[in-house]
């Protein structure tokens, strides 16, 4: 339980940093930020593996680069479900996902 809460808080930190750095990402409140982090964890655990399996041929053809598209789509999906969390473009979603990933990577060290 503590590990899940820690990962959610680290993801929330990454999302907050992405909202500050990238002009195309906006988060209205702290509650929205925490719920977005929690929802992103659920989406990454449930929907992302299914999409990776379904898009395996494209991923192989692009030598794994299509995984970046899937990750950005997961962030955009969370923004689509959650009122108060806005992403203006796919490029903003891609950069936002990169910041969340780097934040998580640094926190695991």
Secondary structure, DSSP 8 states (H G I E B T S, - for coil): -HHHHHHHHHHHHHHHHHHHH-TTEEE--HHHHHHHHHHHHHHHHHHHHHHHHHTHHHHHHTTTTHHHHHHHHHHHHHHHHSTTEEE--HHHHHHHHHHHHHHHHHHH-
